[in-house]
Amino acid sequence: MRTFILFFFAAIALMSCDNTEINERALQVNLNNEFFKAVDSRAQLEPDGSFSIQGFTDLEILTIRLSNSTPGVYTLGGDSPNRIIFQDFENSVYTTNTYGSGQVTIEDASSGFFTGKFRFVGYRFGLDTLTAQNGLFYRVPLTSGLIDDNPIIDVNLLSAVIDGVNFNATTITGVDSGNFILISGTSGNTTISFSFPNTLTNGNNPIAGNISAMITINGVESDAITGNLSIVNHNTELNSISGAFSFNTASPDAISITQGQFNVDY
């Protein structure tokens, strides 16, 4: 009888936790089945009309960047201006751009407080995946100052998936030849390389014409016949560039390179 009573009260306690209503400022989400809850959160309207919400702990930061602050549904991933960035305690950075996906819903934006929900799948250099579920923000207030959603990422990284197999370059070079930037990354007997005009700005570009890419395996070169090169950030003062790429080569090998990402000094 005593055991039954203890079990009964334990069950009630669990049910109470599941149904607890949040009644104070909050930003929380399940990240790869681990619970993240910000110790503080804030919202910011930027001069260009974009809108950000940021929540952080002592070691982690989650930033939601949207095109505006109007209640509604915002799609993440691809070329969308809406994105989520998460920086963990090891300074690993996950983002929904370019290969991620997800959705943010602003449900209420009255009296300078923002409430809504979100979910997303993000990627980081090295091809790790972060799945976020049951995310919510509740009565996050507008504050002054700017929210930085561009955390520092280690330079000289190049990774991709080659025919379903992860590729992480151990030797990476970037060179400005005067008119073109040449980038290559090598691991073992495999090298991925591409070149593009040094005037290329942020955005998506088809791999064609003066933008080229190739993969070399055991000394055999295979040129890209279709593909895309996306420039995420190009700092001409610091000579650094980051972006994403994918391409396919011709038959008979017909090699598929997907989920390519790079962050390189040149």
NUSE-672385 format. One record per residue (C-alpha): residue number from 1; x, y, z. Coordinates in Angstrom, 2 decimals. Layout:
BEGIN
num_x_y_z
NUM_X_Y_Z;
...
end
This chain:
BEGIN
num_x_y_z
1_0.00_0.00_0.00;
2_2.84_2.38_0.93;
3_4.57_1.63_-2.38;
4_1.36_2.35_-4.30;
5_0.90_5.70_-2.54;
6_4.49_6.74_-3.28;
7_4.05_5.78_-6.93;
8_0.76_7.72_-7.09;
9_2.32_10.94_-5.79;
10_5.35_10.53_-8.05;
11_3.04_10.24_-11.05;
12_1.19_13.39_-10.01;
13_4.50_15.23_-9.69;
14_5.55_14.22_-13.20;
15_2.20_15.29_-14.62;
16_2.52_18.62_-12.86;
17_5.97_19.21_-14.42;
18_4.65_18.45_-17.90;
19_1.82_20.94_-17.49;
20_3.77_23.73_-15.80;
21_2.99_27.08_-17.39;
22_5.84_29.48_-18.06;
23_4.96_32.84_-16.52;
24_8.28_34.71_-16.71;
25_10.79_35.65_-19.39;
26_12.24_32.51_-21.00;
27_14.08_31.09_-24.00;
28_14.51_27.33_-24.06;
29_14.83_24.41_-26.47;
30_15.86_20.75_-26.70;
31_19.18_20.54_-28.60;
32_20.00_16.99_-29.69;
33_17.79_15.86_-26.80;
34_19.68_18.02_-24.28;
35_17.79_20.84_-22.58;
36_19.03_24.39_-23.16;
37_17.55_27.18_-21.06;
38_18.90_30.71_-21.28;
39_19.73_32.45_-18.02;
40_18.95_35.73_-19.77;
41_17.34_36.72_-23.07;
42_16.69_39.89_-25.02;
43_15.27_41.16_-28.29;
44_16.52_43.89_-30.60;
45_15.17_45.78_-33.61;
46_18.01_46.65_-35.99;
47_18.24_49.88_-38.06;
48_17.57_47.91_-41.27;
49_14.28_46.58_-39.87;
50_15.57_43.09_-39.08;
51_14.85_41.56_-35.69;
52_16.91_39.44_-33.32;
53_16.29_37.41_-30.19;
54_19.24_36.13_-28.19;
55_19.44_33.84_-25.19;
56_22.61_32.85_-23.39;
57_24.11_30.92_-20.53;
58_27.61_31.38_-19.12;
59_29.07_29.34_-22.01;
60_26.46_29.13_-24.79;
61_24.60_31.57_-27.04;
62_21.52_31.06_-29.21;
63_20.57_33.82_-31.65;
64_17.42_34.05_-33.78;
65_17.66_36.55_-36.64;
66_14.49_37.38_-38.61;
67_13.69_39.76_-41.46;
68_11.24_41.70_-39.25;
69_9.36_41.54_-35.96;
70_5.80_41.11_-37.26;
71_3.88_38.14_-35.80;
72_3.83_35.25_-38.26;
73_5.79_32.25_-39.52;
74_9.40_32.60_-40.70;
75_11.12_29.86_-42.70;
76_14.80_29.01_-42.12;
77_17.45_27.51_-44.40;
78_18.69_27.97_-47.94;
79_19.03_31.60_-48.96;
80_16.49_32.81_-46.41;
81_17.42_36.01_-44.53;
82_15.99_34.28_-41.45;
83_18.46_32.16_-39.55;
84_19.38_30.68_-36.17;
85_22.94_30.49_-34.87;
86_24.00_28.45_-31.85;
87_27.46_28.62_-30.28;
88_28.19_25.88_-27.74;
89_30.63_25.70_-24.82;
90_33.42_24.49_-27.14;
91_32.87_27.51_-29.43;
92_31.46_25.23_-32.13;
93_29.02_27.22_-34.25;
94_25.88_25.74_-35.82;
95_23.75_27.65_-38.31;
96_20.65_27.04_-40.41;
97_22.31_28.69_-43.42;
98_22.82_27.25_-46.02;
99_21.92_23.58_-45.56;
100_19.80_23.84_-42.45;
101_16.04_24.10_-42.12;
102_13.39_25.05_-39.63;
103_10.72_27.52_-38.67;
104_10.21_30.39_-36.23;
105_6.74_31.60_-35.26;
106_6.21_34.93_-33.53;
107_2.86_34.54_-31.79;
108_2.67_37.80_-29.86;
109_4.61_41.08_-30.05;
110_2.57_43.38_-27.85;
111_3.89_46.00_-25.43;
112_7.52_45.44_-26.42;
113_7.56_41.76_-25.41;
114_7.89_38.82_-27.83;
115_6.47_35.32_-27.48;
116_6.69_32.43_-29.92;
117_8.16_29.05_-30.78;
118_10.84_27.58_-33.03;
119_12.51_24.44_-34.32;
120_15.50_23.93_-36.58;
121_18.24_21.71_-37.94;
122_21.65_23.39_-38.09;
123_25.08_22.40_-39.33;
124_28.61_23.35_-38.38;
125_31.98_23.10_-40.08;
126_32.93_19.44_-39.77;
127_29.40_18.38_-40.79;
128_27.99_17.82_-37.32;
129_24.23_18.26_-37.10;
130_22.23_19.99_-34.38;
131_18.51_19.21_-34.13;
132_16.42_21.64_-32.10;
133_12.90_20.73_-31.02;
134_10.18_22.30_-28.87;
135_11.87_25.68_-28.78;
136_10.03_28.61_-27.25;
137_10.61_32.19_-26.24;
138_8.23_33.91_-23.83;
139_7.89_37.63_-23.11;
140_11.42_38.42_-24.26;
141_11.78_42.22_-23.95;
142_13.19_44.74_-26.41;
143_16.53_46.15_-25.26;
144_18.98_48.73_-26.52;
145_22.33_47.90_-28.12;
146_23.25_45.52_-30.91;
147_23.02_41.74_-30.91;
148_26.04_40.06_-32.53;
149_25.10_36.97_-34.54;
150_28.54_36.49_-36.11;
151_30.55_34.48_-33.58;
152_34.23_33.92_-34.24;
153_34.83_30.74_-36.22;
154_38.27_29.20_-36.56;
155_39.77_29.92_-39.97;
156_41.19_27.43_-42.44;
157_38.39_24.90_-42.44;
158_37.12_22.99_-45.47;
159_34.75_20.05_-45.33;
160_32.22_18.26_-47.52;
161_30.46_14.96_-48.13;
162_31.87_13.01_-51.10;
163_29.50_10.32_-52.36;
164_28.06_10.02_-48.87;
165_31.43_9.96_-47.05;
166_32.57_12.81_-44.78;
167_35.63_14.74_-45.97;
168_37.57_17.07_-43.66;
169_40.65_18.70_-45.18;
170_43.83_18.59_-43.10;
171_45.81_20.87_-45.44;
172_44.06_24.02_-46.68;
173_45.38_26.84_-48.85;
174_43.91_30.09_-50.07;
175_45.62_32.35_-52.62;
176_44.64_35.62_-54.29;
177_46.21_35.43_-57.75;
178_45.32_39.01_-58.58;
179_41.97_38.45_-60.25;
180_40.91_35.12_-58.76;
181_40.85_33.49_-55.35;
182_42.07_29.89_-55.43;
183_41.09_27.57_-52.57;
184_42.02_23.93_-52.06;
185_41.69_21.41_-49.26;
186_43.45_18.05_-49.08;
187_43.05_14.97_-46.95;
188_44.99_11.84_-47.85;
189_44.73_11.20_-51.59;
190_41.77_13.54_-52.13;
191_41.76_17.27_-52.91;
192_38.82_19.59_-53.47;
193_39.68_22.87_-55.17;
194_37.82_25.78_-56.70;
195_38.47_29.26_-58.04;
196_36.33_32.36_-58.46;
197_36.76_36.11_-59.08;
198_38.10_38.00_-56.07;
199_35.29_40.52_-56.55;
200_32.61_37.91_-55.79;
201_30.20_39.17_-53.14;
202_27.83_37.44_-50.72;
203_25.17_35.26_-52.33;
204_24.64_32.16_-54.45;
205_26.53_31.62_-57.70;
206_26.34_28.73_-60.19;
207_29.62_26.92_-60.79;
208_30.06_27.88_-64.43;
209_32.08_30.29_-66.55;
210_34.70_32.00_-64.39;
211_33.68_29.99_-61.30;
212_35.14_26.48_-61.38;
213_35.57_23.50_-59.06;
214_37.19_20.10_-59.23;
215_38.00_17.06_-57.14;
216_41.26_15.10_-57.47;
217_41.41_11.51_-56.23;
218_44.64_9.53_-56.58;
219_45.91_12.08_-59.08;
220_42.83_11.86_-61.32;
221_41.11_15.23_-61.80;
222_37.34_15.50_-62.26;
223_35.85_18.90_-63.12;
224_32.46_20.10_-61.89;
225_29.77_20.14_-64.57;
226_27.03_21.53_-62.32;
227_27.07_23.04_-58.87;
228_26.72_26.06_-56.66;
229_29.09_28.28_-54.69;
230_27.57_30.40_-51.93;
231_29.63_33.19_-50.38;
232_28.55_33.83_-46.79;
233_31.14_36.41_-45.75;
234_34.04_37.98_-47.67;
235_36.27_40.32_-45.67;
236_38.64_41.95_-48.16;
237_40.44_43.90_-45.41;
238_41.35_40.76_-43.45;
239_41.63_38.58_-46.59;
240_39.25_35.96_-45.25;
241_36.28_34.29_-46.89;
242_33.66_31.73_-45.88;
243_30.90_29.98_-47.73;
244_29.30_26.76_-48.89;
245_29.48_24.68_-52.05;
246_28.19_21.60_-53.82;
247_28.89_20.14_-57.25;
248_28.75_17.06_-59.45;
249_31.29_15.70_-61.91;
250_30.70_13.98_-65.24;
251_30.37_10.27_-65.93;
252_31.76_7.69_-65.71;
253_32.79_8.61_-62.15;
254_29.86_11.02_-61.58;
255_31.12_12.10_-58.16;
256_28.69_13.99_-55.93;
257_30.08_16.60_-53.53;
258_27.49_17.97_-51.10;
259_27.33_19.96_-47.84;
260_30.63_21.67_-48.65;
261_31.68_24.46_-46.29;
262_34.84_26.55_-45.98;
263_36.32_29.37_-43.94;
264_39.74_30.33_-45.29;
265_42.39_33.05_-45.08;
266_44.12_33.92_-48.35;
end
